[in-house]
Amino acid sequence: MKAVVLTGGEGTRLRSISGGLPKPMMPLLGVPLLERTVALLRENGFDSLCFTLHYAPRIIRDHFGDGSAFGVRIEYREEPTALGTAGAVANCADFVGDEKFLVMSGDSACDFDLADLLADHRQGVTIALAAQAEPLPYGLVLTDRDGRVTGFLEKPTWERVVTDRVSTGIYALSPDVLDRVPRDRPFDFAKDLFPLLLQEGAPLRGRVMEGYWCDIGTPRAYYQCNLDALDGLYHLPGQDAPPRRVVPCRDRARLMRAMSEALAGFGADFTDGLTVQNDRGRVHLAPLPDRCALALEGDRAAVRRLEALARKLERDMER
């Protein structure tokens, strides 16, 4: 599978701590964020990548080479003049060919199931969405019950906030979408292409993703992302240890009761916290002793399923 990774960002808001590094090369627990992204893509079956380059391209080229040291094949497309996000991807049209592909922002951290996102994509564009309690710095995406996009709000004030779902800068695209991108001027996904598709009635869907996502665009967000990785909120791709997920909650004992009741019929073991094991994998679930949250450890796919259940039960208890 193929993915285009947008790696041309300078990171002007991070300049006070970046030392001139391109934003995607900022270290996350000692490893460049872009290297974490490549590991995530590889884990999800994306073995052919194209990096779009603009700011300090040599730093990225020298680090990744042809990608063989990281288990992938990497091509590069350099932009002497910035082409915008959609323009940068259109500049990779020869790499994309005639198959659907993924677009990934190189300056955000996530642990989404990207293979499932692409497999679920049918036509046009599918936008990966994340729920954010503080959505003001992002582009908000409005959808109907079937996931069809009905509108956008770009970095609104609180008076205009009508949803907590934001665009993550991760998209599944059909290659014909690139035909709508002009080649003679900068063109962005959020500002230009998506409003155009919405006006035309072209297929444009939003999908809420389970898991962690963080845009490291500010020093505060960058440091918080590192802390989230230490705390297990963000599962670092490429780790050999079993995945560990942390689900914040308001009442950990009550949520554990709800989880126990929901899983009692699936052979759950209550000897040490809550353990579920079947042909789909093993997961251990227990409340954290120092804060109101549950920790899940075990097989990746099984952990994700139980995390989704825990978050649903938490939402149900808040109603």
BAFI-3210 file (N, C-alpha, C; in Angstrom, 3 decimals, decimal comma, padded with zeros to 6 digits):
// residues 319
n [1|2|3|4|5|6|7|8|9|10|11|12|13|14|15|16|17|18|19|20|21|22|23|24|25|26|27|28|29|30|31|32|33|34|35|36|37|38|39|40|41|42|43|44|45|46|47|48|49|50|51|52|53|54|55|56|57|58|59|60|61|62|63|64|65|66|67|68|69|70|71|72|73|74|75|76|77|78|79|80|81|82|83|84|85|86|87|88|89|90|91|92|93|94|95|96|97|98|99|100|101|102|103|104|105|106|107|108|109|110|111|112|113|114|115|116|117|118|119|120|121|122|123|124|125|126|127|128|129|130|131|132|133|134|135|136|137|138|139|140|141|142|143|144|145|146|147|148|149|150|151|152|153|154|155|156|157|158|159|160|161|162|163|164|165|166|167|168|169|170|171|172|173|174|175|176|177|178|179|180|181|182|183|184|185|186|187|188|189|190|191|192|193|194|195|196|197|198|199|200|201|202|203|204|205|206|207|208|209|210|211|212|213|214|215|216|217|218|219|220|221|222|223|224|225|226|227|228|229|230|231|232|233|234|235|236|237|238|239|240|241|242|243|244|245|246|247|248|249|250|251|252|253|254|255|256|257|258|259|260|261|262|263|264|265|266|267|268|269|270|271|272|273|274|275|276|277|278|279|280|281|282|283|284|285|286|287|288|289|290|291|292|293|294|295|296|297|298|299|300|301|302|303|304|305|306|307|308|309|310|311|312|313|314|315|316|317|318|319]
n.u [000,840|000,318|001,506|001,431|003,461|003,392|005,996|007,128|007,027|008,076|007,775|007,403|006,316|007,552|010,132|011,598|012,447|013,304|015,736|016,176|015,486|013,468|009,957|008,778|010,991|011,457|012,460|010,850|010,620|013,349|013,540|013,148|010,032|009,026|010,219|008,869|006,376|006,853|007,333|004,786|003,256|004,509|003,863|001,181|001,049|001,821|004,131|005,330|006,355|006,014|007,712|006,964|008,884|010,149|011,100|014,397|015,264|017,419|018,103|016,094|016,275|018,906|018,644|016,737|017,230|016,831|014,891|015,173|016,513|014,558|012,601|010,914|010,074|011,163|010,325|011,023|009,675|010,500|009,812|010,622|009,207|006,574|003,758|001,323|-000,858|-002,561|-001,577|001,039|000,619|-000,576|001,635|002,834|001,587|002,492|003,741|001,578|-000,172|-002,791|-004,225|-006,028|-004,940|-003,053|-002,880|-000,703|000,015|003,186|003,857|002,391|001,399|000,215|-001,682|-003,407|-005,503|-004,502|-004,526|-007,088|-008,568|-007,921|-008,836|-011,553|-012,235|-013,952|-014,755|-013,714|-012,842|-011,872|-011,888|-009,887|-011,005|-010,772|-011,788|-011,721|-011,293|-010,566|-011,024|-010,358|-007,848|-007,946|-009,253|-012,643|-014,963|-018,048|-020,472|-023,054|-025,387|-024,558|-021,922|-021,274|-019,725|-020,806|-020,084|-017,533|-015,529|-013,090|-010,702|-012,379|-013,931|-015,011|-017,703|-018,646|-018,308|-019,541|-019,137|-016,992|-015,284|-012,408|-010,339|-007,645|-005,640|-005,079|-005,815|-007,741|-007,553|-008,970|-007,395|-008,371|-009,242|-007,133|-007,172|-008,619|-006,992|-005,275|-002,282|-000,851|-000,722|-000,501|-002,335|-004,593|-005,763|-007,732|-008,541|-009,113|-009,512|-011,351|-013,691|-014,392|-014,995|-017,152|-018,987|-019,422|-020,697|-019,293|-018,021|-017,386|-016,321|-016,321|-014,522|-014,533|-011,779|-010,468|-008,224|-005,027|-004,143|-002,141|-001,248|001,850|002,355|002,927|005,177|004,089|002,210|003,961|005,658|003,666|002,885|005,139|004,989|002,552|003,251|005,032|003,241|001,614|-000,661|-000,286|000,520|003,592|004,630|006,318|007,270|008,411|007,327|004,170|001,250|000,119|-002,614|-004,230|-007,168|-008,778|-011,112|-014,105|-014,905|-013,278|-013,769|-016,486|-016,529|-014,969|-016,714|-018,792|-017,386|-016,694|-019,228|-020,024|-018,216|-018,384|-019,582|-017,754|-015,736|-014,120|-011,412|-011,101|-009,080|-006,773|-007,243|-008,861|-008,978|-009,170|-009,283|-009,212|-009,739|-009,202|-007,247|-005,411|-006,136|-005,345|-006,912|-007,016|-007,602|-005,746|-003,547|-002,877|-004,362|-007,497|-008,208|-008,141|-005,971|-004,967|-003,534|-001,936|-002,606|-002,480|-004,790|-006,860|-006,677|-007,405|-010,106|-011,229|-010,616|-012,251|-014,739|-014,589|-014,481|-016,971|-018,716|-018,003|-018,887|-021,626|-022,216|-021,983|-024,210]
n.v [-001,194|002,334|005,530|009,040|011,330|014,321|016,345|018,862|020,926|023,823|024,608|027,072|027,987|026,341|027,106|028,167|026,013|024,147|024,341|024,749|022,428|020,603|020,452|017,770|016,289|016,618|015,348|012,607|011,264|010,744|009,800|010,761|012,270|011,766|009,356|007,717|007,892|006,627|004,039|003,429|003,476|001,373|-000,791|-000,897|-001,846|-000,211|000,069|001,523|004,710|008,260|011,193|014,577|017,413|020,504|022,589|022,625|020,160|018,365|017,365|015,512|013,743|012,749|011,370|009,309|008,170|005,737|004,425|001,743|000,954|001,272|-000,460|000,111|001,524|004,576|007,467|010,795|014,091|017,229|020,642|023,634|026,030|026,472|024,376|024,140|022,001|020,181|020,639|019,725|016,992|016,404|016,786|014,409|012,664|010,886|008,967|007,945|006,756|004,658|003,773|003,713|005,688|006,751|009,838|011,471|013,530|014,748|015,909|015,260|013,163|009,863|006,843|005,445|002,984|002,696|001,106|000,031|002,340|003,004|000,684|000,916|003,026|004,289|006,092|009,310|011,319|010,358|011,622|011,461|011,763|013,244|013,413|016,323|017,985|020,622|022,297|024,615|025,324|023,935|022,582|022,202|019,589|018,950|016,425|014,205|011,676|009,458|009,839|011,519|014,484|017,660|020,269|022,744|024,258|026,477|026,775|028,012|030,504|030,105|030,752|029,839|027,132|023,976|021,309|018,641|017,375|017,121|017,726|015,574|015,817|013,553|011,527|009,368|008,812|008,734|008,372|009,975|012,313|014,074|015,266|017,576|019,430|022,360|023,052|025,340|027,074|027,537|025,179|024,093|021,391|021,819|024,540|024,892|022,514|020,725|022,374|022,820|020,210|019,705|021,610|020,650|018,323|015,981|012,717|012,812|012,032|011,718|010,114|009,017|008,298|005,724|005,956|007,607|010,999|013,795|017,050|018,441|021,174|023,396|024,459|023,687|021,678|019,890|019,079|017,960|015,796|014,150|013,540|012,176|009,910|008,743|008,177|006,277|006,974|007,508|005,120|004,092|003,398|000,481|-000,511|-003,240|-004,217|-005,252|-003,529|-000,658|000,970|003,877|004,854|007,644|008,527|009,394|008,034|005,484|003,057|002,642|002,463|000,167|-001,672|-001,608|-002,546|-005,103|-006,287|-006,243|-007,981|-010,364|-012,639|-013,610|-015,274|-013,953|-013,295|-012,568|-012,508|-010,895|-007,788|-007,372|-009,792|-010,801|-013,414|-014,923|-016,440|-014,201|-012,767|-011,526|-009,498|-007,403|-005,588|-002,867|-000,531|002,541|003,312|005,914|007,904|008,844|006,626|003,928|001,212|-000,633|-003,587|-005,747|-007,848|-006,072|-005,683|-006,708|-005,079|-002,614|-003,133|-003,483|-001,006|000,663|-000,259|000,483|003,284|003,786|002,877|004,690|007,086|006,507|006,456|009,099|010,307]
n.w [000,000|-000,533|000,645|000,995|002,571|004,250|004,649|004,660|006,476|008,315|010,960|012,493|014,926|016,690|016,754|018,854|020,331|018,546|017,255|014,560|013,250|010,878|011,437|011,406|012,192|014,851|018,009|019,563|022,540|022,140|019,530|016,141|015,281|012,705|012,119|013,908|012,698|010,233|011,183|012,206|009,830|008,450|010,167|009,619|007,091|004,979|002,658|000,715|000,329|-000,126|000,372|000,792|000,305|001,558|003,492|004,683|003,282|003,007|005,513|006,099|003,905|004,233|006,618|006,164|003,660|001,118|002,457|003,069|005,399|007,239|006,671|004,542|001,288|000,055|-001,724|-002,962|-003,285|-004,076|-003,252|-004,440|-004,231|-002,002|-002,364|-001,135|000,820|-000,627|-003,189|-002,891|-002,580|-005,039|-006,594|-006,348|-008,017|-010,002|-008,471|-006,999|-008,890|-010,064|-007,843|-004,711|-001,900|001,033|002,780|004,922|007,639|008,455|010,848|013,083|015,804|016,118|016,784|015,155|013,478|010,547|008,289|008,313|007,930|005,253|003,978|004,397|002,837|-000,017|-002,259|-003,577|-000,918|002,324|005,483|008,311|011,553|014,826|018,226|020,144|023,169|023,399|020,828|019,388|018,033|015,655|012,514|012,343|011,618|010,231|010,192|008,890|010,112|008,716|008,233|006,144|005,048|005,952|006,369|007,231|009,779|010,258|012,640|014,791|016,999|020,447|020,514|018,106|018,028|017,277|017,311|018,460|016,819|014,903|012,032|011,346|009,534|008,181|005,498|003,393|-000,011|-003,283|-006,439|-008,556|-007,426|-007,382|-009,828|-009,597|-008,519|-009,073|-010,933|-011,085|-008,955|-005,345|-003,343|-000,977|001,127|003,227|002,962|000,264|-001,515|-000,159|000,416|-002,275|-003,192|-001,533|-002,428|-005,001|-004,475|-004,377|-003,342|000,036|003,066|006,649|009,195|012,451|014,400|016,481|019,200|019,758|019,061|018,212|017,399|017,066|017,011|018,698|021,363|023,883|023,146|021,990|024,136|025,758|024,220|024,386|027,138|027,136|025,707|027,515|029,566|028,490|027,110|024,452|022,260|021,267|018,024|016,821|019,197|021,148|023,445|024,968|023,797|025,595|026,780|027,977|029,504|030,325|032,936|034,822|037,085|038,210|039,559|039,120|036,329|036,007|037,128|035,225|032,979|033,903|034,159|031,491|030,334|031,641|030,602|028,807|029,598|031,465|033,706|037,073|038,907|039,159|038,816|035,752|033,326|030,004|027,741|024,625|021,375|019,917|021,180|024,096|026,922|029,622|032,134|034,330|037,022|037,324|040,036|040,795|039,552|038,000|035,893|033,495|032,745|029,921|028,738|026,414|023,553|020,499|018,716|020,296|022,547|021,457|020,862|023,422|024,497|022,961|023,858|026,573|026,384|025,217|027,253|029,226|028,067|027,998|030,728|031,384|030,442]
ca.u [000,000|001,079|001,159|002,170|003,680|003,699|007,131|007,778|006,775|009,205|007,522|007,802|005,922|008,453|011,511|012,301|012,987|013,619|017,109|016,219|015,038|012,111|009,022|008,634|012,191|011,564|012,551|009,783|011,328|014,669|013,468|012,393|008,611|008,812|010,605|007,724|005,320|007,222|007,109|003,339|002,825|004,997|003,046|-000,146|001,142|002,220|005,556|005,805|006,058|006,559|007,831|006,992|009,935|010,272|012,038|015,560|015,024|018,577|018,075|015,202|016,852|020,085|018,244|015,933|017,739|015,803|013,910|015,423|016,904|013,350|011,664|009,986|010,698|010,811|010,639|010,946|009,293|010,915|009,103|011,358|008,178|005,535|002,620|000,117|-000,955|-003,108|-000,637|002,175|000,207|-000,748|002,980|003,222|000,612|003,161|003,977|000,298|-000,706|-004,248|-004,783|-006,304|-003,731|-003,183|-002,110|-000,376|000,801|004,421|004,142|001,449|001,619|-001,025|-001,560|-004,629|-005,482|-004,510|-004,897|-008,546|-009,061|-007,820|-009,700|-012,934|-012,445|-014,553|-014,638|-013,447|-011,942|-012,294|-011,087|-009,766|-011,406|-010,491|-012,528|-010,830|-012,000|-010,198|-010,890|-010,182|-006,713|-008,040|-010,375|-013,756|-015,639|-019,429|-020,935|-024,386|-025,373|-023,904|-020,527|-021,052|-019,333|-021,793|-019,535|-016,244|-015,277|-011,647|-010,204|-013,438|-013,999|-015,925|-019,087|-019,022|-018,035|-020,747|-018,730|-015,644|-014,556|-011,478|-009,566|-006,302|-004,660|-004,880|-006,893|-007,711|-007,937|-008,983|-006,450|-009,022|-009,418|-006,012|-007,470|-009,232|-005,966|-004,529|-000,823|-000,222|-000,766|-000,649|-003,696|-004,651|-006,907|-008,777|-009,026|-009,454|-010,044|-012,535|-014,876|-014,743|-015,673|-018,449|-019,852|-019,739|-021,412|-018,428|-017,944|-016,529|-016,760|-015,491|-014,546|-013,933|-010,800|-010,141|-006,804|-004,386|-003,663|-001,672|-000,487|002,921|002,656|003,394|006,019|003,264|001,677|005,096|006,036|002,568|002,926|006,167|004,444|001,517|003,935|005,531|002,113|000,869|-001,799|000,130|001,314|004,624|004,781|007,617|007,626|008,310|006,501|002,742|000,653|-000,526|-003,488|-004,792|-008,476|-009,207|-012,531|-014,507|-015,084|-012,644|-014,425|-017,759|-016,254|-014,542|-017,929|-019,471|-016,588|-016,819|-020,545|-020,085|-017,306|-018,535|-019,967|-016,714|-014,659|-013,217|-010,748|-011,069|-008,083|-005,879|-007,886|-009,763|-008,265|-009,997|-008,454|-009,925|-009,007|-008,870|-006,139|-005,474|-006,061|-005,465|-007,490|-007,014|-007,540|-004,464|-003,637|-002,550|-005,272|-008,764|-008,033|-007,932|-004,866|-005,196|-002,310|-002,110|-002,503|-002,880|-006,168|-007,774|-006,635|-008,200|-011,529|-011,657|-010,556|-013,471|-015,835|-014,454|-014,851|-018,421|-019,359|-017,760|-019,816|-022,982|-022,381|-022,031|-025,498]
ca.v [000,000|003,571|006,692|010,291|011,944|015,750|016,580|020,109|021,979|024,461|024,635|028,387|028,133|025,517|027,524|028,450|024,765|023,170|024,438|024,743|021,153|020,554|020,008|016,312|015,648|016,863|014,053|012,163|010,302|010,428|009,334|011,742|011,966|011,198|007,946|007,052|007,821|005,570|002,754|003,206|003,130|000,023|-001,733|-000,956|-002,425|000,767|-000,183|002,421|006,050|009,424|012,349|015,894|018,174|021,946|023,215|021,812|018,802|017,485|016,700|014,355|012,811|012,091|010,466|008,162|007,534|005,098|003,805|000,312|000,749|001,383|-001,484|000,638|002,175|005,995|008,409|012,182|015,136|018,485|021,841|024,878|026,947|025,681|024,123|023,877|020,580|019,409|020,760|018,849|015,608|016,306|016,698|012,999|011,883|009,779|007,933|007,379|005,889|004,535|003,089|004,579|005,853|007,495|011,066|011,522|014,676|014,313|016,625|014,899|011,819|009,115|005,379|004,976|001,830|003,346|000,111|-000,057|003,578|002,898|-000,403|001,379|004,110|003,859|007,098|010,673|011,529|010,045|012,416|010,890|012,745|012,960|014,245|017,174|018,794|022,016|022,208|025,908|025,471|022,994|022,668|021,356|018,949|018,591|015,281|013,710|010,381|008,462|010,205|012,459|015,822|018,693|021,607|022,927|025,481|026,539|027,460|028,943|030,940|029,249|031,075|029,168|025,695|023,148|019,908|018,431|016,555|017,934|017,020|015,228|015,920|012,216|011,315|008,326|009,474|008,095|009,165|010,938|013,578|014,963|015,989|018,858|020,300|023,113|022,906|026,642|027,907|026,737|024,679|023,352|020,515|022,389|025,842|024,928|021,302|020,179|023,187|022,588|018,912|019,843|022,375|019,811|017,127|014,816|011,886|013,394|011,423|011,835|008,916|009,217|007,246|005,360|006,018|008,857|011,918|015,083|017,931|018,976|022,478|024,382|023,835|023,043|020,436|018,987|018,489|017,126|014,556|013,319|013,039|011,192|008,673|008,155|007,726|005,218|007,470|007,360|003,907|004,326|002,305|-000,161|-001,050|-004,688|-004,537|-005,248|-002,193|-000,219|002,084|004,479|005,458|008,506|008,396|010,167|007,145|004,246|001,880|002,458|001,989|-001,224|-002,480|-001,710|-003,428|-006,468|-006,790|-006,433|-009,041|-011,551|-013,795|-013,936|-015,989|-013,010|-013,718|-011,426|-012,780|-009,737|-006,858|-008,041|-010,344|-011,481|-014,121|-015,801|-016,632|-012,894|-012,168|-011,398|-008,131|-007,200|-004,269|-002,547|000,917|003,075|003,666|007,308|008,840|008,253|006,106|002,492|000,809|-001,866|-004,126|-007,044|-007,893|-004,774|-005,634|-006,934|-003,872|-001,584|-003,441|-003,196|000,442|001,220|-000,588|001,305|004,665|003,817|002,781|005,961|008,071|006,149|006,808|010,550|010,796]
ca.w [000,000|-000,711|001,460|000,801|003,879|004,116|005,545|004,298|007,455|009,000|012,394|013,010|016,327|017,497|016,504|020,111|020,894|017,489|016,782|013,098|012,683|010,338|012,474|011,499|012,732|016,288|018,699|020,451|023,400|021,597|018,140|015,353|015,105|011,384|012,205|014,547|011,692|009,282|011,854|012,243|008,482|008,152|010,931|009,012|005,757|003,961|002,439|-000,334|000,830|-000,837|001,245|000,151|000,976|001,274|004,423|005,066|002,782|003,122|006,822|006,005|002,937|004,801|007,708|005,732|002,455|000,292|003,344|003,303|006,794|008,060|006,229|003,536|000,140|000,123|-002,791|-002,515|-004,229|-003,443|-003,695|-004,223|-003,759|-001,345|-003,237|-000,354|001,170|-001,746|-004,295|-002,628|-002,862|-006,491|-007,144|-006,219|-008,785|-010,691|-007,455|-006,592|-009,930|-010,179|-006,678|-003,569|-001,101|002,280|002,998|006,348|008,070|009,087|012,097|014,145|016,352|016,315|016,747|014,513|012,578|009,238|007,284|008,316|007,330|003,792|003,524|004,492|001,872|-001,275|-003,312|-003,154|000,223|003,687|006,423|009,656|012,553|016,235|019,166|020,926|024,159|023,128|019,372|018,733|017,106|014,549|011,598|012,755|010,496|010,521|009,418|009,233|010,802|007,870|008,061|005,045|005,501|005,615|006,521|007,887|010,532|010,409|013,838|015,221|018,392|021,201|020,174|016,857|018,123|017,256|017,354|018,991|015,854|014,122|011,018|011,812|008,463|007,631|004,544|002,370|-001,254|-004,587|-007,242|-009,442|-006,697|-007,699|-011,069|-009,246|-007,920|-010,105|-010,833|-011,318|-007,754|-004,114|-003,151|000,285|001,345|004,072|002,499|-001,157|-002,142|000,501|000,093|-003,671|-003,272|-000,857|-003,328|-006,151|-004,059|-004,559|-002,128|001,070|004,315|007,837|010,031|013,764|014,636|017,850|019,483|020,172|018,018|018,730|016,521|017,922|016,437|019,671|022,397|024,898|022,587|021,776|025,420|026,220|023,448|025,005|028,397|026,824|025,338|028,765|030,386|027,820|026,338|023,062|022,075|020,276|017,064|016,820|020,507|021,275|024,611|024,654|023,805|026,831|026,534|029,173|029,245|031,439|033,271|035,991|038,237|037,746|040,131|038,429|034,979|036,125|037,320|033,942|032,126|034,435|033,796|030,047|029,893|032,489|029,799|027,827|030,265|032,126|034,936|037,985|039,940|039,276|037,897|034,815|032,185|029,011|026,774|023,708|020,132|019,352|021,896|025,556|027,436|031,067|032,394|035,752|037,293|037,765|041,449|041,086|038,901|037,581|034,545|033,385|031,880|029,185|028,167|025,770|022,102|019,961|018,219|021,417|023,371|020,793|021,003|024,790|024,691|022,375|024,769|027,778|026,058|025,014|028,561|029,913|027,496|028,429|032,147|031,500|029,955]
c.u [000,879|000,570|002,043|002,262|004,143|004,776|007,831|007,674|008,028|009,016|007,920|007,438|006,803|009,897|012,286|012,912|013,483|015,063|017,232|015,826|013,691|011,175|008,875|009,839|012,391|011,571|011,365|010,328|012,598|014,692|012,677|010,934|008,355|009,218|009,505|006,590|005,601|006,987|005,623|002,823|003,273|004,173|001,666|-000,110|001,490|003,738|006,157|005,371|006,672|006,546|007,815|007,930|009,875|011,332|013,133|015,436|016,190|018,594|017,231|015,775|018,015|019,710|017,595|016,458|016,614|014,754|014,200|015,814|015,705|012,244|010,644|010,801|010,225|011,259|010,449|010,476|009,556|010,197|009,977|010,448|007,040|004,288|001,303|-000,032|-001,480|-002,182|000,573|001,841|000,014|000,602|003,526|002,324|001,264|003,485|002,680|-000,229|-002,221|-004,885|-005,051|-005,100|-004,035|-002,351|-001,933|000,424|002,036|004,699|003,056|001,702|000,280|-000,711|-002,825|-004,392|-005,624|-004,876|-006,406|-009,164|-009,031|-008,736|-011,162|-013,266|-012,985|-014,304|-014,275|-012,425|-012,619|-011,347|-011,065|-010,028|-011,005|-011,324|-011,533|-011,648|-011,726|-009,965|-010,511|-008,992|-006,864|-009,191|-011,455|-014,493|-017,026|-019,849|-022,370|-024,257|-024,637|-022,437|-020,247|-020,751|-020,357|-021,245|-018,215|-016,248|-013,785|-011,261|-011,209|-013,184|-015,009|-017,389|-019,574|-018,793|-019,347|-020,425|-017,346|-014,772|-013,711|-010,788|-008,148|-005,232|-004,277|-006,083|-006,654|-008,274|-008,022|-008,161|-007,111|-009,269|-008,323|-006,241|-008,060|-008,221|-005,207|-003,026|-000,105|-000,248|-000,869|-002,112|-003,706|-005,866|-008,033|-009,377|-009,608|-010,161|-011,326|-013,783|-015,337|-015,501|-017,060|-019,442|-020,299|-020,596|-020,614|-018,354|-016,912|-017,059|-015,803|-015,622|-013,826|-013,040|-010,658|-008,639|-006,338|-004,003|-003,264|-000,889|000,564|003,292|003,147|004,301|005,200|002,728|002,790|005,506|004,930|002,558|003,984|005,683|003,379|002,124|004,480|004,408|001,305|-000,371|-001,536|001,014|002,304|004,718|006,191|008,054|007,465|007,425|005,032|002,186|-000,005|-001,331|-004,035|-006,085|-008,851|-010,709|-012,832|-014,585|-014,548|-013,300|-015,745|-017,545|-015,769|-015,749|-018,656|-018,724|-016,722|-018,153|-020,631|-019,284|-017,464|-018,852|-018,930|-015,503|-013,662|-012,678|-010,588|-010,040|-007,194|-006,368|-008,860|-008,952|-009,237|-009,075|-009,329|-009,120|-008,633|-007,731|-006,404|-005,320|-006,197|-005,888|-007,535|-006,998|-006,144|-004,581|-003,501|-003,442|-006,483|-008,674|-007,876|-006,775|-005,199|-003,883|-002,604|-001,927|-003,154|-004,352|-007,168|-007,819|-007,498|-009,698|-012,027|-011,578|-011,821|-014,675|-015,784|-014,875|-016,358|-019,153|-019,179|-018,714|-021,254|-023,237|-022,481|-023,386|-026,518]
c.v [001,249|004,673|007,864|010,982|013,383|016,124|017,910|021,210|022,503|024,461|025,952|028,561|027,300|026,002|027,770|027,194|023,800|023,216|024,375|023,434|021,323|019,969|018,480|015,592|015,949|015,523|013,808|010,996|009,795|009,971|010,360|011,313|011,305|009,716|007,134|006,873|006,728|004,192|002,422|002,791|001,714|-001,033|-001,923|-001,432|-001,456|000,654|000,695|003,837|007,098|010,599|013,623|016,791|019,643|022,575|022,207|020,365|017,835|016,734|015,433|013,310|012,035|011,078|009,195|007,466|006,951|004,359|002,372|000,023|000,785|000,438|-001,026|001,132|003,621|006,706|009,830|013,077|016,476|019,668|023,070|025,991|026,110|025,587|024,022|022,382|019,728|019,472|019,861|017,395|015,412|016,207|015,268|012,084|010,704|008,646|007,211|006,393|005,851|003,797|004,075|004,590|006,687|008,762|011,232|012,795|014,190|014,961|016,407|013,458|011,118|007,628|004,767|003,677|002,377|002,373|-000,006|001,184|003,477|001,807|000,032|002,440|003,566|004,856|008,445|010,750|011,049|010,758|011,714|011,990|012,287|013,902|015,006|018,035|020,280|022,146|023,501|025,983|024,689|023,334|021,695|020,830|018,509|017,444|014,948|012,335|009,298|008,790|011,137|013,851|016,836|020,107|021,611|024,240|025,523|027,403|028,475|029,478|030,053|029,513|030,328|027,660|024,921|021,658|019,826|017,641|017,429|017,060|016,794|015,449|014,573|011,901|010,045|008,933|008,483|008,964|010,203|012,280|014,572|015,725|017,366|019,855|021,026|022,998|024,250|027,570|027,013|026,384|023,791|022,430|021,265|023,659|025,795|023,667|020,813|021,046|022,999|021,270|018,976|020,572|021,516|018,607|015,862|014,009|012,435|012,923|011,757|010,572|009,199|008,023|006,984|005,458|007,426|009,675|013,240|015,803|018,626|020,408|023,540|023,700|023,105|021,702|019,408|018,301|017,577|015,789|013,607|012,726|011,971|009,854|007,965|007,545|006,610|005,664|007,321|006,126|004,122|003,151|001,746|-000,699|-002,565|-005,086|-004,535|-003,838|-001,894|001,021|002,576|005,183|006,323|008,342|009,246|009,319|005,775|002,995|001,585|001,932|000,541|-002,134|-002,680|-002,643|-004,877|-007,085|-007,093|-007,646|-010,336|-012,801|-014,232|-014,589|-015,097|-013,592|-012,488|-011,608|-011,572|-008,671|-007,635|-008,500|-011,081|-012,126|-015,046|-015,910|-015,327|-012,199|-012,067|-009,934|-008,162|-005,762|-004,034|-001,034|001,334|003,526|005,154|008,324|008,094|007,839|004,596|002,236|-000,536|-002,311|-005,471|-006,958|-006,656|-004,736|-005,795|-005,721|-002,781|-001,848|-003,119|-001,706|001,101|000,945|000,297|002,747|004,783|003,771|004,072|007,030|007,796|006,566|008,316|011,115|010,883]
c.w [000,000|000,217|001,067|002,154|003,677|005,126|005,275|005,326|008,133|010,508|013,026|014,486|017,260|017,448|017,792|020,724|019,831|017,029|015,274|012,459|011,982|011,392|012,534|012,098|014,214|017,031|019,620|021,263|022,716|020,158|017,330|015,150|013,761|011,341|012,895|013,533|010,675|009,902|011,921|010,868|008,116|008,879|010,306|007,562|004,646|003,766|001,352|000,017|-000,079|000,121|000,403|000,954|000,583|002,171|004,811|004,580|003,002|004,449|006,763|005,046|003,540|005,873|007,180|004,483|001,613|001,117|003,717|004,751|007,728|007,583|005,219|002,339|000,120|-001,147|-002,246|-003,657|-003,547|-004,078|-003,430|-003,717|-003,191|-002,222|-002,488|-000,131|000,013|-002,958|-004,126|-002,941|-004,361|-007,200|-007,085|-007,053|-009,506|-009,738|-007,112|-007,623|-009,896|-009,014|-005,548|-002,645|000,133|002,210|004,500|006,631|008,815|010,421|013,145|014,552|016,511|016,347|016,150|013,739|011,158|008,122|007,182|007,693|005,808|003,257|003,481|003,451|000,554|-002,405|-002,729|-002,049|001,498|004,637|007,776|010,675|013,945|017,088|020,040|021,884|023,970|021,624|018,665|017,771|015,811|013,608|012,010|011,524|010,948|009,618|009,789|009,872|010,014|007,604|006,909|005,596|005,018|005,761|007,267|008,670|010,831|011,604|014,376|016,626|019,112|020,848|018,931|016,907|018,201|017,246|017,974|018,016|014,934|013,084|011,518|010,753|007,892|006,748|003,736|001,097|-002,403|-005,531|-008,138|-008,756|-007,074|-009,001|-010,784|-008,682|-009,022|-009,869|-010,918|-010,113|-006,516|-003,866|-001,923|000,330|002,056|003,481|001,092|-001,656|-001,485|000,294|-001,353|-003,827|-002,643|-001,761|-004,512|-005,777|-004,264|-003,261|-001,138|002,413|005,439|008,657|011,340|014,076|016,136|018,047|019,784|018,941|018,666|017,646|017,385|017,537|017,393|020,694|023,456|024,394|022,387|023,084|025,951|025,487|024,008|026,326|028,157|026,420|026,580|029,590|029,739|027,099|024,844|022,973|020,942|019,320|017,115|018,160|020,519|022,443|024,222|024,703|025,147|026,519|027,865|028,796|030,449|031,694|034,499|037,249|037,844|038,304|039,410|037,014|034,999|036,344|035,997|032,988|032,580|034,051|032,306|029,586|030,681|031,685|028,792|028,487|030,956|033,426|035,829|039,102|040,199|038,310|037,036|033,611|031,286|027,990|025,942|022,424|019,451|020,074|023,387|025,944|028,947|031,298|033,890|035,939|037,722|039,223|041,728|040,406|038,368|036,118|034,624|032,438|031,240|028,568|027,538|024,273|021,496|019,553|019,358|022,338|022,751|020,950|022,407|025,101|024,139|023,269|026,008|027,510|025,838|026,356|029,356|029,389|027,971|029,877|032,338|031,091|031,083]
res [m|k|a|v|v|l|t|g|g|e|g|t|r|l|r|s|i|s|g|g|l|p|k|p|m|m|p|l|l|g|v|p|l|l|e|r|t|v|a|l|l|r|e|n|g|f|d|s|l|c|f|t|l|h|y|a|p|r|i|i|r|d|h|f|g|d|g|s|a|f|g|v|r|i|e|y|r|e|e|p|t|a|l|g|t|a|g|a|v|a|n|c|a|d|f|v|g|d|e|k|f|l|v|m|s|g|d|s|a|c|d|f|d|l|a|d|l|l|a|d|h|r|q|g|v|t|i|a|l|a|a|q|a|e|p|l|p|y|g|l|v|l|t|d|r|d|g|r|v|t|g|f|l|e|k|p|t|w|e|r|v|v|t|d|r|v|s|t|g|i|y|a|l|s|p|d|v|l|d|r|v|p|r|d|r|p|f|d|f|a|k|d|l|f|p|l|l|l|q|e|g|a|p|l|r|g|r|v|m|e|g|y|w|c|d|i|g|t|p|r|a|y|y|q|c|n|l|d|a|l|d|g|l|y|h|l|p|g|q|d|a|p|p|r|r|v|v|p|c|r|d|r|a|r|l|m|r|a|m|s|e|a|l|a|g|f|g|a|d|f|t|d|g|l|t|v|q|n|d|r|g|r|v|h|l|a|p|l|p|d|r|c|a|l|a|l|e|g|d|r|a|a|v|r|r|l|e|a|l|a|r|k|l|e|r|d|m|e|r]
***
